[in-house]
Structure formats: C-alpha cells, structure tokens
Amino acid sequence: MNNNALQLDALAAERDLRRRIVELATSYRPLRDEKMLKMCREAWAGDELSGGVVGQLWVECLFPSETGRDTLASLAAQGLFDFRLLAQLNHPHRCPESRPLYRHQEEAIVTAVNGDQRDTRPALIVTAGTGAGKTESFLLPVLNDLYRNPRKPGNSGVRAIFLYPMNALVNDQVDRLNAWLEDQPETQDRVTFLHFTSETPENTRELNRSTLAHLTPNPSRILTREQGRRTPPDILITNYSMLEYMLCRPQDASFFGPSLRSFVLDEVHLYSGTLAAEICLLMRRVALRCGVSTERVLQIATSATLGGNTNELRQFGATLFSKSPELVYPIYGRPHRRDLPEAAGPASPPPAEIIDARPLETLPILDSEKRELIEDSKTAAIARQCIAPFVSESVVQELASETFPARVLHYALSRAPIVHSLDEFFWKRSRDGQSVVRLREVAEHLFPGASLDVAEKSATALLQLTARARNEADQLPVIPHKLHIQVRAPGHFSVCLNPACTGDRRRVVEEAGLLIPDFAEFCPACHSATLTLTICRNCSDWLLAGTSAGDRMRARSEWNDYQPVPEDEDHDPAQGHYLLRPAALSDAEPDWFIDLESRSTIDIHSRAAHFVRYMSCPNCDASVGQFEPMALPDVLTLPAVAESVLAAMPPNTNSAMRKILPSGGRQLLTFSDSRRQAARLGPHLTYQHEILLSRIVITRLLGTSVDSVKLKREIETLENAIKEADDPEIRAALEVAVRKKQTDLHAEQDGRSMADWARIMKGRNELSQFFARESSVQHTTRVTGNKTWPEAWEQFWDANRKEMEDDTFRLLGLEFLLRRSHSLETLGLAEVVYPSIEKCVLQRLDHLSVTEHATLQSVWPDYLAAICDTLRSRSAITFNDSDNEGRDDASIISFPIGRWVSREGSGIRIDPMVGAGGIRSIRAKIHGCRASFDAGLRGPVAGSGAERTWSGI
C-alpha cells in the first residue's frame, strides 16, 4: 500500500484490515494447542460465509436523479419562485438560475407553494439517493417561503427549524447556508440563521476564544446564543436534544413565537420506535409553545434510505407530523441512467493486466478546499497515458491540448466501451433491486477470462479512475460509487461433540467434531450436540463450556461472573456452568456424558460422548473463573478497525500540510446510532490510539540497542590507554569516557531507569503524531498576516510536540507502571526489572526449618519480583517518591496509581495483601515458583507458610 496515495486502495485496505484483526484475536486468544489455534486463525481469516471477521468488498453505484423540466428561472417566471432569492442563488457554487433542477427538487418547490392554503400547509417526504440533491429539496422550498412571506411586524420567534440527529450534520448544513446567504442585501427582509448546539458560544467573549472567531463576517449569520435571544433568527439549526433543552429554559423563550412557518427533519430514517414517538411529541410541543397549529406549518422530511410505498409513507408522515394523510405528499428522487456519449473504443479490448491507476495515485487533480479542478499539464499527460488503452487514438489526440487531468479522464472514460459496459452492469442490477454488488461480481463481469486476483485489481483500478474523472469540481464523476465492507469482532467458537462428525476433516477437533466459528446448539454437518470453546486466561489451555438446564447440557452463551457448580453430589443441577474435556484427552476416568441428540446428561437415547469435568485448569490449576470464550468484545476490535481504516485513508492533498499534520492529515469520520455510545466512542478511540502510538515509539526505542561486544572492546581499549597515558588531563578524559561507556554497557545489560528512557524518548520523531490536549486550545483555523496555512499550523504543531516531549514520562508510565494483562511486557517485547533484587537475602525466620529456608531462599528473588508485580497490578506504585502523598482525586482518576497495600486490613484506596482476596492473588502471580514452594511446604502448610513469610518480610 502506497502511504502517499491520494485514493483509497480498497483491496489493500481489506487485506490489511483482515490481517490486523486476525493478529489481534490471536494475541488475545493464543491457544496452546497449535492445531486448534491454526483452525481458529483460518476461520477468522476466511470470508463471511466461513466465519471470517471481514466480509467481501461491495460496490454501490450512484446514479443521478431524474432531471425535471424546469429551472429556477422558469419557476420564477411562473410565479412559483421569488426573484430576489433567484438572484441571490445565481452563482456557480450555489444554484445557478439556468441549471435544470432534479425532478424531486422541482416537485418539492411546486408542492410547497401550491399546497399553501389559508388554513393548511403540506408535509413533504422526500426520498432520494446519496448525492441526489436532497438538501436542496428542502432548502429551496423553505428559503422560497421565507422570501415570499417576510416577517410580520410584531411577530416573534424563529420562522423555520432544521432538526438533525447529530452535530456533524448540523455543521455541514451551516456551511451550506453560510455560503448561500453570506452576501444578501442589507435590507429588513434579509434572512438570518443560527446554529444552536453545545458548540455555540454563549456571548462575544466566548466567541473570541472559539474556533468561530476566524470566520469572515456575515450579517446573515448569528454567532452567539446571546445575540440569537436578543434578535431571533429566521432559521434555527439544531439537534433534537438541544431543542428539548431550549423548550425548558426560560432564557430561550424568545425563540418560540407565532412566526414559525417551516419544520425540517433530515435523515428521518433514523427516527423509529421510541425515538420517532419522542420526535413527534417534541414537534407538537414546539407548535404549542409557538401558538401555531401543525396544520399551518410546512413540514419536510428527507432520507436516502426510507422505504415503503406511497400509502405507507403518507401514513408515516401523518403520524410523525400530526397531520391529516391528505396533506402528506411523498416525493421520490428516481434514479436516471447516465447519458454517456457514443463509445469510441480501441481496436481490441484492453487486457486486464494493463489497467493501472497507480501513476496518478499520488498526484492531486482536485482542490477540495477551493472546490476547483487543478490545472497541471504534466499530470494531464500522465492521465492521457492511463486512459490510452481504453479508447481510440482519435480520442487521445483530441485531448492533446487539455491541461486539466480530471477533464482528460472524464472525456476519455465517458467514451470508453469498458466504462459503458460497467455502467450497463450497474444499471441492470439496480433495476433488479441489487443496488449493492460484490466487487468480485464486478470483476468477473468486466474480465471473464482473467484470474480472480487480477480481475479484482483491474476492476478496482478502473473504479479509481472513473471516480476522479469529472468536468467540473461540483459535478459527479463518470461512475460515482461507494464501497462497503462489513467487519465483526471475533465471535464464539462451538465444538461438535461427535468424534465421528462428518464435517470438514481439516476443521475437526481431536477426539471431538467440527470446530464451528459461531455459537451453535447443533453441528451443521452431523447435527450432534455442541459445547462452547473456552480459553484459560492464565496459560491459554482450552476446555469446553456448557450450561445445565435440568437434565440437559447446552452450549454456554452468556458470560458474566462465573458461578462454578459445587462438587457436592446432592447439588440440584437445575442451572449451572460446567467445564469439560473429552475423556480420551485426559488421564482421568470419565465422569460425565452427554447424549449427542437429546443433550441429556442422565439418559442415553442414541449415542453419547464422554467427558472429564474440571474444577480448575488442567494445565496451570487456575480457577474456573479464569476461563473465557474465544470471542473478543467490540471495545477491543473497534479501535483496531479504526486504526486500520485510518491508515488506508488518503493523506492531505497539500504536500506541506501533509508533512505537518499527524497521520499525514488523514481523516476518518465515525458514527454511532446511540448518543450515549457516541459520547464514549471519541475518548475510547483517542485513548487506544495513544496507547498504540506509545507502544510503537517504545518498541522502536528499545530496539535501538547497543552492541555489547563492541562496547566491551572499546572499554578495554580505553583502559589500556589509561595505563599508558602519562598526561593527567588525558588520563582524566579517558576515565570519563570509560565511565560513560561502562554506564551504557550496564544499561544495555541490566536496563535503564524510567527517567533515562523518558529522556531518550524526547528525541523521537514519532512524538509529533500525539495530540497534546492542553496546548490544543490555542489551535485555530484563522490565518493572520501574510502566513500561509502550513506556516500557521506548523507553529501549533511545534508547540504540540514540545508539550509531548515534556510528557514522555507519563507515556512510559501508562505502559509499565501498572502491570496490565496485555502490554509490551506481557507480550514479551519488554521487561520490567527490579534493580538489585537478585542480591536480596532471605533473613532467618524461626518458624521455618533449615530445609524450608533453603528451599525458599532458592526462589527468593523470584518471590520478591512476584510480590512487586502484584503491587504494580494493584496500582500500589508511584512515579517517584514525591508522588506518595498529595495526589488529588482528578489525577487519581486520570492515572489510577498511588494505592496502598496493608498486610490484612482494607479501607479507602487500601487493599489487603493476605487474607480474603489477598493470598490467592499472590499465589496466582507466583505460579512460576509454585513447584519449588510445594517441594518444601507441602499440603496446607503452603498457604499458611506463605502468609507467615509475608509477615516476616
């Protein structure tokens, strides 16, 4: 994958995403059984039909909507559109008066005007595809209504409300209105607007400190809440949560009055169930507060995915808008086949192997900031070379003088027979109700004789070229399309219990049946009973988990706190969790059977599988609570997906900004259907991103090791030079050099302190990729003086890096101060050592015999290291001695260290080391020493001996 490519390489992104999630799953679920682990990896890496975590790539082609007969100028001539608004919008980047309207835009304007009767106004439900001008289908009718019906003297409140489900959509709409209304004549009838969200400054003082301070003054736009309350705008743009607050707050009463004429709901498909009922009631409350009837308000809902026939949409709109169904008008943006010019192909169709978009992948052809095509004769020449195989020589010659590469691509590709074939394929599929098609099917259609790998690469290259081919910056490309890929977190694995299973022998578990990459009650191959595969967190051994329900054993599906079943034979097995392994894999006698058809554990009706039940791990003796399913939670998988997709995104098109901004200026927008989850998503992704970055920096830092052999030779050479030196000054300088190299040698052999690593880490270039929150308040998009964008942002990111250089100690602390279950330490990439612990000697304890003392002394350093690891895992550690006291609650919450450990007592931020919850934790940590302990402290003495030893430390 080319990291400087300005287009997404979908195939490379899919492969990288699949590889990364498989590696994540393997690192978190590293089964000891290599054959079982291999089968799990193959299932994770497969396609969606075989249990894979990443599905195939899908392509959705976007067709333009059907064009109407009218323009804004012709509607104005018919008296249906205001001439003043016509003049205001007559701009290439707005709605030129001569540009034909889409049919659904035309219908929305006409219906809104003709449906405006004395006592009633219509409700419109506009459904149109992505990029089909849905925004204009409500902006034009609403603005037209505001211009045609100026505010009456004495009427208060806003005149139109645009309601969105999230702030990101609000901001996009604000930019559009700002561009449309920024240069209105300064008259009393000028239309104004305000976006009112949590980001809106309260007053001028807050405005001057916000990111809005840099905006070019626009009299039509109200920027503060205070100004909006004083002079209510014509248009209020907000989200439904903020509108609820505004209805409740007395200070916002001025926004609501009898002037209300229009209400717009964008992305209406998101409003269903309870939320739809809440929005319906919210609009009723707004109408009551304003003193107007919903019948007298123009209401418009838009969506790209809202389904249903005309009657269903009419009833939906009547319920949502509290209106009579006769006043609801569904308007459809029907797709229209592209009008491509006559094909002019080469003498023979181009073979798949020569289709290549890579020569253009790093060259910008569209300035998205200025919304202009880039003129570059050299890039245009490269574009001509790329399209030459698709068209006739005459087409290439006609483009000889064209200096806009985007227009070269558009002119040629719109005449290429292979593009005509691609357009025909997508159009037929969309007519058959298949608007989303597998990339594999597209490739097989275009290149039936090529191998699938070559065909997919060539189809991807062709789609990349057609997506960049356009005549104007604000027009659709030749073949506009979207790519879709579905990703899921690695899920449960079920294991068939039938040793004679008829499933794929490559995926059969030893002495059992098929390994099923999903939760399944019965095997899909032989229809036998199954159990759930689990892994020990401590040693990665596996067992099968089941849940008893009466006399039946079912595969376990829920994983909360593990409640083991007592070994008491009198226990009622009505409900409980069990961990089993096929008896043939154990030396113990089988003590459990399960009927393969009925799942009965009491009666054998047909065939049965026999098992040994375990109350602890058969390999490491960990408790049953240490076993968990192979599935990974979404909170682990989502950051990996986000990081992989972000890395695949094209960088900033401005080469200077690309060098300054983190990740090369790459951007990724994430959404969540839940506002609560969305509020947590940002901090969670930020935290995981920083953890990943810090691990990359630390791993590279630790990897820059010193050659110990070379250092020893240099030290020996310097020491010999000291013996031969007669000059005291030369001798002193050599001694200083020897001490420095000896320090480096000791650091290489024994490790460095956190402070030393933090100091060395300051020089790493990767620190520029971190985001320093405290200095970020100074960031602004305002460019002052003669500075360019790159110069202004370079200043901010230089300050950002300096702040991160002062924060290297914290980055190291996040990774190593707390002993976490998954870190560089537990992955074996780094080691935390305790200086001089090997020199610690066990004091003579009266209650230990000579043999016990000698046995314990042999493992004493390991025992002390295990205790230190336990203290770290319990946050009983600080950065340095000065941090032992005085840590306030805020710092403890942001970095939870500084706890205390007592021998037995507990309290606020105090944990016991022994007793309930104490000694068992220690024994889990010193599993490596256990065999040695058991040799000298047998049976019940082991526990009490360890406790007494702690008392004597």
N, C-alpha and C positions, 0 to 999 in steps of 0.2 A: 504494500500500500504506500503510495506517494504522499508524504505528510504535507506537501505544499500544493497538492491538487485542489483546484477550486470547485470541484464537483465531487459528490459522494460516489465512491466506488461501492455499489451495493453488494456485489458478490464478496469482495474482500471484507466488508463490514460484517456480513453474515458469517463468514468463516471465523473471523476474529471473535465475534460475539459467542459463537458456539464453543470455540476453544477455551475462552476465558471462563465461561460458566461451568464447563466440564472440569477445568482445573480447580475452580472454586469448590465444586462439590467433592472432588477427590481430596482436597486438602482438609475439608471439614468432616468428611466421612471416609477416612483412609483404612478400609478394611484390611485386617491382617491376612485374610485369605486372598492370595493374589488372583486365583482363578475367579472368585466371586467379584473382586474389585474390577477385574477386566470386563466381566459381563456387565457390571453396572456402568462402567465408562462407555462401553459400546452402546448401551441403551440410551444414556444421556446424549451421546454424540449423534444418534440417529435422527430420522425425520419425525414429524409429529405423530405419524401413524405407528411408529415403533417405540414410542415413549421418549422421544428426544425432547430436549429443553428448548430448542429453537426450531421454529417451523420454516417452511419454504418461503421464498420471496414471492409476493403477489404484486401485480401491477394493476392500477386503476386508471384508465384513460379518461381524461376530462374533455367533454365535448362542449362547444359553445352553445348557449341557449338560442332558441329560435328568435330571429330578428323580426321586429314589428314593422308596420308601415310608416310610422310617424317618427319625427324628430321633436326635440323641444321647441324648435322654431315653428313647426307645423301645429303643434298643440297650442302654442301661444296665439297663432293666427286664428285658431278655432275658439279662442276664449277660454281654454282649459288650463293655461299656464300663465303665470304672472310675468309680464315683460321685464320688470325690474330684476326679478330673480334670473330670468333668461340672460340678461346682460351680465349679472354677477357670476354666473357659472360658465360663461363663454370663454373658456381658457383650455389649452391643450391638456392640462393636468386635472381638469375638473370634468365638466360635461359640455363639450362644445355643442353649440346650437344645431349644427348640421350633422352631428353623428347620429346614425339610426339607433333608436332605443331597442333593447330586448323587448319581446312581446309582453313578458310579465311586468316589466317596468312601466311600459305603456298602459297596461291594464290597471296597474295599481294607481297611477295618476288619474286616469279617467274615472275609475270606480269611486275613488275618494271624492272627486269633485261632483260627479253626478249623484252620488248617494247622499250628499249633504242636503237633507231636507230640513224643514223648520223644526221638527221635534226629534228627528233621529239622524244618526250618522252611522256609517257602516263599520264593520270589523273585517279586516283582510287577513287571510292566512296565506303567506307566500312561501312556496316550496320550490327551491331551485338548487342546482348542484354547486359545488365549490367553484369559486371564480366566475360565477354567472351573474354577478351584479345584484346580489340580494340586498346589500347595504343601500344602494341607490333606490331600490324598490320601496324603501320606507323613508329614506332621507328626502327624496324628491317630493312625494306627496305631503309630508309634514312641513317642509320648508315652503312649499307652494301654498299650503293652507295658512301658514303664519304670515306670508307676504300678502295674500289676498284678504286676510282678516286682521288688520292691525289691532293692537291692544286698545280696548275702550277706556276712556278716561275714568279713573276711579277703580277699575278692576285690578285686583291684587293677585299675587301668586304666579307661579310658573305657568306657561301655556302648553308645554309638551314635556313628557317624561320618557327618557330612554332607559330601560331597565336591562341590566346584564347580570349573568350569573357569577362573573369573576372580574377582578380589576384589570387583568391583562386585556380583556376585550373592551373594557371601558377606555383604557388608554389608547387603543387603536382607533376607536371611534372619535376620541377627542382630537387626535392628529388630523383625521379626515375633515372634521368640521372646522378646525382651525385654518386649514388650507383653503377651504371653500369660502369662508366668511371673513377672512382677515382684512380685506380692503373694501369693505362696504362703505358707501357714502355715509358721512356722519349726519344722519337725519334722525328724527324722533322715532321713526319706524324701523330703525336698524335692529336686526335680530341678534340677540346675545345668548351666550350659553355658559354653563358652569359644570365642571365635573366635580362631583362631591363624593369623595371616598375617604378612606383613612389617610391617604396621601395628600389630601388637600390642606394647605396651610390655613391656620386659624386667622391670621392677620398679616399685615405688611411686614412686621418684624420677622415672623416665621418664614414668610415668603422670601425675604432676602437671604435666608440661610438655607433655603431648599434648592433642589435641582431645577425649579421653575424660574429661578431668578435670571437665568441667561436668555429667556425667551424674548424674541422680538416683540415689542409692544403691539397688542392687537386690541383695539377698543371693543371688539365684539366678544372677547373672552374675559370672563370674570375669574380671577385667580385665587381669591381668598373667600373663606366662609363668611367673614365679617362683611365684605363688600356684597356678597350674594344676599345676605339677610337684609341689608340696607336697601339694595336695589335688586329685587328678584329677577333672575334671567328669564328669557323666553323658553330656553331649553335646559332641562336638568338631566344630566347623565350620571347615573349612579348604579349601585347594585342593590339587590333586594334587602340585604341585611342593613345597609346604611339607611335605606328608605324607612325601614321599621323604626330605627332609632330617631330619625327625623320626625316621624309622627308623634313620638313620645316626648320630645324635648320642646319645652316652651319657647326657647330662643329660636327654633326653626319654624315657628308658626307662620312667618311671613311668606314662606314658600308655597303655602297652600291657600288657594282662593278661587273665586268663580271664573278665573281666566283659563282654567285647564280645558284644552281642546283635543289633545292627542296623547296616546299612551302606546309605547312600542315595547315589545318583548322580543329580543333577539335570542337565537339558539333555543327556541321554545321546546325542542325535543328533549331538553334536559329536565323539563318540568313534568314530572309524572308522579302518580301516587300521592303521598302526603305532601310533598313539596308543591305539586300542582294545586292542591287544595289551599295551601298557605298563600301561594301567589294570588289565587282567585280572591281570597278574603282580603289580602293586602290591597288589591286594586279597588275592592269595594270600600275599604276604609279610607283610601285616598279620595275616592269620589265623594263620600260622605263628608270628609273633612273639608273638601273644597266647595261643597254645596252644589254639586252638579250630579246629574243622573248619568249612569254608564251608557244609556241610550244616546246621550248627546256628546259622547266622546268618540273620536276617531281612534280605533284600536287596530294595531298591526302586529302580527306575529310572523317571524321568519324562521326558516330552518332548511338545512340541506338534506336532512335525513328523515323528516317527518313522513310517515306512511299513512295509508288509508285512502279510501275512495272519497268522492265529493260529499256524500251524505255523512260519512264518519267524520271528516274534517269539519263540516258545518256544525255537527253536534258537539264536537270537541271545542270549537271556538265559542259556541253559545254557552257552554258550561264554564269555560275558562274566563270569558269576558262578561258573564252575566248579561247576556243579550239574547234577543229572540233569534232563532236559527235563520229566519228570513233576512236578517241584517248581516249575516256572515257570508263572505264571498271567498271561497278557495281560489287561489291564483297559482297556476303551475308554470314553472320555467322549464319548458320542454326542450330536451337536447336536440341539436341540429347537426347534421352531417357537415363536416368541413368542406368548403368549396376550394379544392385544390386545383391548380392549373393542370393543363394536359401534361401527361408524363412524357419525359424525354430521356430515355434510358440509354445505357451504353450498348455496344454491340452484343455483349454477353453479360449475364447476371454476375455480379461480383461474388467471388467465393467468400465464405465466412471468415477465413483466416486473415484477409487483408483489411477488414473493417476495424479501424483503430481510432479512438478518441484521445489517446494519450498525448499526442503532440500539442493539443490545445488545453490540457487539463490544468496547467499552471499559469495560463495566460488569461487575464481578465478581459471580458468583452462587454460587460455591463456595469456602469457605475450606479449602484443601488442607492447611494446617498444623494446624488444629484438627479437620479431617475433619468439617466441618459445613456445612450449607447456609446461605447468607446470607439474612437476612430484611431486605427493603427494599421498602416499599410503592411508592415511585416507580419503581424498576426493575421491579417486578411489573406496574405499569400499562403500562410500555413493552412488556413481554413480551406483555401482552394485545393490544396494538395489532399486534404482529408476527404473532401466530397467528390474528387475526381472519379473514383471508381463507381460512384452511384449514378452518374448522369452522362449524357453525351458530351462530346468535345465542344460542340457549339455552345452548350450552356456554360461550360467553363470559360470559353472565350468571351462570352457576354459579360462575365464578371471580372474581366481583366483590370478594369479601372476602379472597381469597388474597393473602398478603403475601410468600410465598417465590417469587421469579421462576422458579426451577428447577422447582417443582411446577406453576406455571402452564403452563410449556412441556410438562411431562410429561403432565398431564391432557388438555390440548388436542390435542397432536400424536398421542398414542396413539389418538385418536378421529378423526383427520383421514383422509379417504379417500386422499389422495395418499401419506400415510405407509403406509397399508395396502398400496397398490399397490407402493411401494418395497420393503416387507418381502416381499411376494409375489414380486417380481422376484429379489431376492437369494436367497430360499429355493429357488426353482426352479433357479437357476443352481448353487447349492451341491449340490443333488440330482443335477445333471448333471455334477458334478465340476469345476465352474468357480467355485471359491470367491473368485477374484480376477477382477474385471471392470473393463474400461476405463471411466473416468469418462465418456467420450464415449457409450458404450452406455447408461449410466445416464441421461444427459441426454436421449438420443433416445427412450428408453422413457417417461420422465416427460412430456416436452414434444415430441411428434412434429411439431407444426406450427410450432414456433419455429425461428429460425436457430440454428446450432450454437453460436455465441458466446453468445447469450442463454440458450440451454438449459443450457450448461455453468455459467454464472454462477449461474443459478437453482438447478440441482441442487447446486452447492457450498453455496449459502446454506441450502438445506433440510437438507443433511447437517450443517452447522454447528449449526443449531437443534436437530436431533434428538440431537446429541452432548452438548448441555448440558441436555437435558431428563431429569430424574430425580426420584424421590420421596424418596430418602434419599441421603446422601453416599456410603455404601458399596455402593450398588446400581448396576447397569448402567444407562446411559441408554436411551432408547427405541430408537434404532438405533445401537448401538456399532459402530465401524468403524475400520479402519486405512487409511492412504493409503500407496501405494508409488510410487516413481519411480526409474528406473534412469539412472545417469549414467556416461558413459565418457570417458576422456581422448581428445582429438582424435587420430585414428589416421593410418595411412599413406594416401596417395593413389596410385593407379595410373593410368597413361595408356595408352589403346589406341593402338597404333602404326599403325592403318589410317586413312589420310586419307579413305577412303570409308566410314567407320564409319556404321552405320545407327542409332546411338543418338540420344538427345535432342539436337537441334542447339544447344539453349541451354547444353549442358554439354560441348561439343566443343572440344578444344584446337586452336589454329591449326596447320595442316599436320600434324595427328595425328588421334586419335579421341577417344572418350569419356573424360571425367575421372571416375574411379571412386573413391568415398570409402571405399576399403578396400584391403587387399592382395589382388590378384587376378592369377593367372597368365594368364588369358584374359579378353577383354572379354565381359561378359554379353550385349551386344547383337549383336556380329558375330562373336564367338568368335576374334578375332585376338589375337596376342601382345601383351603389355603390358610396360612398364617402370615403375619407381618414381619418383615425382616428388620431387626434392630442391631445397633452397634454400641459397644461399650465405650463410653467417653474416655475411660482411663487407659485401655490397652487396644482398642479397636477390634476386639473379638466380636463374634456375632451370635445371636440367639434368635429364635422365633417367638413372637409375642402373640398371645391370644387373650380374649376376654370371655369368661364363662357366663352363660346365661342359663340358669337351671342346669340341665344335663347336656347342654350344647356348648361347644367351644368355637367361638367366632374370631375372625381376624380382628386384631385391635386397631381401631381407627382414631381414637381420641387420646391425646397425650397432655394431661395436665400434671398434677403431682402424682407420682407413682405410689399406689397403695398396695404393697405386697400382700399376698394371701398367706395367712398363718399356716404353719406346718401341722397344726392341730388337726387330727383326723376327724374330730367332731365338728369342725367348722362347716357351716352351711355354705356350699359353693353356689349360692344364688347369683352372686355377682362378684367378680374379682379378676385380677390380671395375673397371667402366668407367663413365665419364660421357659421355653422348651428347646430341645435339640434332638434330631433323630437319634434313636438309640444306637444305631450302627456306628455313629461317630463318637460314641462315649464308651469308656471302660465300665461305667456303672450299669447296673441292671435297670432295664426299662421299668418305669413306674407310672406310665401314663399312655393311654391310647386314644385315638380319635378316629371315628368311623369316617371314611372318605366321602360318603354320600350324605349321610344324615348329620354329620358333625357330632354325633353322640359320644360322650365320654363314659357311658355306662353300658350300653348295649352295642354289640357289633352286628349290624344288619347285612353288610356285604363284605367289604374289605376294610382293614384298619391299618393305620400307621402308628408305630410305637415310638415313644419319646422318653427322654430323661428330663425331669423338671429340675430347674436350678433356682436356688435362693440367693445366689451371688454369682459373679462372673467365674466361669470355669478356668479362666487363664490367670487373672490377677486378683480374684477374690473380692473385687469391688462390689458394693451393694447393688441390688437390682434397680435402685433409683438412678444408677449411672447409665442405664440403657435408654436409648432414644431411637426414634425411627430414622431412616436414611433421608427423609425429606428435609429440605432447608427452608427456613422461614423467608417470607418476602423481604424482610428488612435486611437480610444478607444479600439476596440476589439483586434487588433493585439498584443498589449502588454500583455493582459490577456491570449491570446493563447500561446504566447512565454513563459510567466511565468509558465503556467500550464504544458507545454511540457517539459520545463527545469526541473521542479520539478520531473517529471516522469522519466527523464533520469537516467541511472545507474551512480553511483559515480565513482571516480577514483579507479582502481583496487588495487593500492598501499595504504594500510591502513594508513601509515604515511603521505602520501601526502593528503589523504582524510581528515585528521584532520586539515591540514594547509590551504588548498585552499578554497576559497569561494565556497559555494554550494557543498562542498564535492568534488570539481574538476569536477562537471558535465559540459558538453559542449553541445552547440546547434548551428548548422550551419543554417543560414537563407540566402535565395536568393531572388532576385527581378529581374524581366525581364527588368526593367528600370534602367539605370545607375543613373539617377537623383534621383529616389526613393531609390535606394540602398545607395546613399550618405547620404540621410536623415534618413534612417532606423536605422543605428547604433546609432547615437546620440539620436534619439527618444526613442528607446528601453532602452538605458542606463538611460536616464532621468526618464522614467516611472518606471524602476526597482528601482532606488534610491528613488523615491517618495514612492513606495510600501514598501521598506525596512524601510525607516524612519518612516512611519506610523505604521508599526509593532512594532518598537522599542518604539515609543512614546506611543502607546496604552498599551503595556506591562508595560512601566514605570508609566503611570498614574494609571494602575491597581494595583500597589503595594501600596495601601492606608494604612493609619494608623488607628487603632481602636480608634475613638474619645472618646468613653465611657471609655476605658481603660486609655487613656491619662488623662482624667479629674480626674479619681480616683487617678492616680499616682501624679498629681499636688496637689490634696487635701491632699494626704498623706505627700508629701514633705513640704507643707505649715504648716501642723500640727507639723512636725518635727522641722521646723524653730522656731516655737513658744516655743517649749520645749528645744531647744538647748541653752546651756549656753556658750559653747566654741565659740568665734568669728570666728575662722577659719572654724569650722564645719558649722556654720551658713552661712558664705560666700560661701562655697562649695555647700550647699543646695540651696542657692539663685541662683547660676549659673545654677544648674540643673533645677530649676523651670523655669528660663527664657528660657532655651533651649527647654523644653517640651512645654512651652506656645507658643514659636515660631513655633514648629511643629504642635501644635493644630490650631493656626491661619492659617498656610499654608494649613492644611487639610480642614479647613472650608472656607477660603477665596481664596485659590490658592497661587501658588508661582510665583515669577518673572521669566522671561525668563532666566536670569543669573543663578538662583538657579537650574532650571530644566536642563540647559546646564551642570552645574557642576555635578549633579547627573547622568546625562546621560553618562558621561565619563566612568563609571564603567560597562556599559552594554556589555555583550559578543557579542551581535549582530553587534557591530561596525566592527568586523572582516570580515563581509560579504560585506562591502562597498569597493569601489575602489578609492584610493587616486591618482589622476592623476599626481600631481607634483612629488611624490616620485616614480611613476612607471617608470620614465626614467632610474632609477637605476636598474631595473629588467633585468636579463639576464639568459639565459639557460646554461651559462658557469659554470662549477663546478671546483673550484680551490682547490689545495692541496689535503688533504685526506677527504674532505667533501663529504657527500652523497647528492643526490638530495633533500631529505626532509630537511636536515640541511641547505642547501643553500637557499631554498625557505622560510624556517621558518624565516630566517634573514630578507628577503624582506617583508614578511607579518607582522612581528612585527613592522617594520618601517611604514608599511601601516596603521596599527591600531593606532599607536601613532599619525600619522598625522590626522586620523579621530577623535581622541579624542580632538584634538585642533579645530575641525570643527563642534562640536555639536551645537554651537550657530547658525551656518548657517543652519543646518538641521532643527532646530526648527523654524527658521525664514521663511524657504521655506514653512512650513506648516501653520504658524499662522500670520506672518506679513501681508500678503496680504489676504484679505477676498475673497476666491475663491468660485465658485458655488458648487464644490464638494470637500470636505475636511473633516477631523475629526470633525471640528466644525459644519459644516452643516449637517453631518450625526448624530450629537447628541452624539458623543463619547468623545468630549472635549468641553470646553467653555472658551472663552477669556473674561476676566472681566476687568473692568477699576477701579482701586483702588479708594476708597472714593467718587465714583460718586454718591452714594446714599446720601451723605451728602451735595451735591451741592444744593444751594437755588437759585431760580429764583429772580433776582433783580426786584424791582418795575419799571414797564415801563409805562410812561404816556399815551401811546396810547392804553393800554389795560384797560378794565373795571375791576372792582373788581371780577365779575363773571368769565370773561375770564382769569384773572390772577390766580384765584383759580383752574380753570379747567386745565390750562397749568401746574401749579405747581404740580398737582397730577401725571402728567406723565412726569415731567421734567427730572428725571434720565433716563427714557427710551428714551426720545427725544435726550438727550445728547449722550447716548450709540449708538442710530441710526446714529447720525452725525459722531461719531467716527468710526463706521462700514463703513460709506460712505467714510470717509477719507482713511481708510485702503484699501477699494476696488479700490480707485483711486491712490494707491501707494504713498499717501502723508504721509509717515511714514518712520522712520529710525531705525536702530538697537539701537543707543544710541545718546546722544547729540553731540558727536564728529563727527557724520556722517552727520550733517546738511549741511556742506559745503565741497567742495573739492572732491566730488565723480567724478572720471573721466568717460569718455564715456564707457570704457571697463567694468568697474564694474557695470555701469547702465544697459548695455546690458545683462550681465550675471545675474544680480539680479535687476529687474526694480523697484527700490524704490527711495525715495528721491524727489518725485514730490512736487509741491507747489499748494495750493488752495487759490484763491482770492475770494473776495465777488462776483464780477461780471466780472472783466477783465480776459483776457486769453492771453497766449503767449507761448514761448518755455518752455515746461515742467510745464506749469501753466494752471490749469483748473478753471472755474468759479463754485462757489457753488450755486448761484441763477441766474435767467435769463434763456436764451435758453440753454437747456441741463443741467441745474443745479437743479432747484426746482423740476422738475419731477423725477430726480434721488433720491432726498431726500425723496419725498413722496413714492416712491417705497420701500425705505428702512424702513420707519416708518409705514408700513401698520398696524402693531400691535397697534399703537397709534391712528389710524385714527378715530375710533369711538369716542374716547374721544375728539379729536380736533373738530370733527363735532358738538359735543354737545354744545360747547361754541363759535365756529367760523363757523357759518352756511354760506352756499352758496358761492358766490365769495369771501367773506371775508376770507375764509380759506386759499386760496393761498396767498393773499396779507398779511394776518396776519402772516403766517409762514415766509414770506420774511422779514417783518419788525422785527420779533423776531430775526432772524439771524443777522439783522443789529445791534440789541442791545446787542448781546452776547459779 
